[in-house]
Amino acid sequence: MKKETAAVAIRKITKVDQADNVVLFRNDGFTVDKLMKDVRFRVNAALEVAGLQGTSYGLELVRGLPSY
């Protein structure tokens, strides 16, 4: 059997308070999570990587996607 490390022992006795969950500022802009939920953004990013974003195919593809 392996012995637990000092870090594991400290983690077991550490109590987490609500100060760790406080939001320090309100973000009204975009976050990574919000962007990645947007299908148009993900398709645009994939087209950019493939080098097809400025082509007629890429523009038609993005125009056909629903906007939210």
C-alpha positions in Angstrom: 0.0 0.0 0.0 1.3 3.4 -0.9 1.5 6.2 1.7 -0.4 9.4 1.0 1.7 12.5 0.4 1.7 15.6 2.6 -0.3 17.5 0.0 -3.1 15.0 0.0 -3.2 15.1 3.8 -3.3 18.9 3.8 -6.1 18.9 1.2 -8.2 16.6 3.4 -8.1 18.9 6.3 -8.5 22.2 4.4 -11.9 23.8 4.5 -13.1 25.7 1.5 -15.1 28.9 2.2 -17.3 31.0 -0.1 -14.6 33.6 -0.7 -13.2 31.3 -3.3 -16.4 31.6 -5.4 -16.8 35.4 -5.3 -17.2 37.1 -8.7 -14.9 40.1 -8.6 -16.2 41.8 -11.7 -19.1 41.5 -14.1 -18.2 40.5 -17.6 -20.8 41.8 -20.1 -18.6 40.8 -23.1 -17.7 37.5 -24.6 -16.1 34.6 -22.8 -14.5 31.5 -24.3 -17.5 29.4 -23.1 -20.0 31.8 -24.8 -18.0 31.9 -28.0 -17.7 28.1 -28.3 -21.4 27.7 -27.9 -22.0 29.8 -31.0 -22.1 27.6 -34.1 -21.3 30.5 -36.4 -18.1 31.2 -34.5 -17.0 27.6 -34.6 -17.6 27.3 -38.3 -15.8 30.5 -39.0 -12.8 29.3 -36.9 -12.7 26.0 -38.8 -12.9 27.8 -42.2 -10.1 30.1 -41.1 -7.9 27.2 -40.2 -8.7 25.5 -43.6 -8.0 28.8 -45.4 -11.6 29.0 -46.8 -13.0 31.8 -44.8 -12.8 34.5 -47.6 -13.9 32.2 -50.4 -17.4 32.1 -51.9 -18.0 28.7 -50.4 -17.1 29.9 -46.9 -19.3 32.9 -47.2 -22.3 30.9 -48.4 -21.8 28.3 -45.7 -21.8 31.0 -43.0 -24.8 32.8 -44.5 -26.8 29.6 -44.4 -26.2 29.1 -40.6 -28.9 30.3 -38.2 -28.0 33.5 -36.2 -29.0 33.8 -32.6 
